[in-house]
């Protein structure tokens, strides 16, 4: 009987240890493609999504806005958000951000972000739990030239180039109109 009680106790402790690595949260604020704030135990905690790096908005890097929009839309539409701490990672980084795997409705958010080409697999300081899944997704997005692996310009870059082109068109049109007016004036004065 003692062995049965010991076994049940060990199982209960194991279940609690496993579930301690996962916490259910609510979205507080989406910051960018790989950072967000969540509410846990009535406190806001800042998180950094483990093992990925999206382009930085502050540096105006390609696909930074698309990465943020994609991540924020996924988080806002989620029915259930669970953060998972990796046993092979520190719990927080030097900025006191929680380093986590983010699960949205039982799907790994990092996998989706990498799959769309909005992040590269990065900041690997150990053998993390889902690294191989992310590396497979990264290879797929590279092979399909998606997002940061694309050879095409982003919508923002295309708009910027259009605006730059328009800045040259106006002086050219003014020059042509001025030349026509001068030619007409010279012709009429003869």
Secondary structure, DSSP 4 states (H G I P E B T S, - for coil): -HHHHHHHHHHHHHHHHHHHTEEEEEEEEEEETTEEEEEETTEEEEEEETTEEEPPTTTT-TTHHHHHHHHHHHHHH-S-EEEE--TTS-SB-TT--EEEEEEETTEEHHHHHHHTTSEEE----S--TTHHHHHHHHHHHHHTT-GGG-SSPPHHHHHHHHHHHHHHHHHHHHHHHHHHHHHHHHHHH-
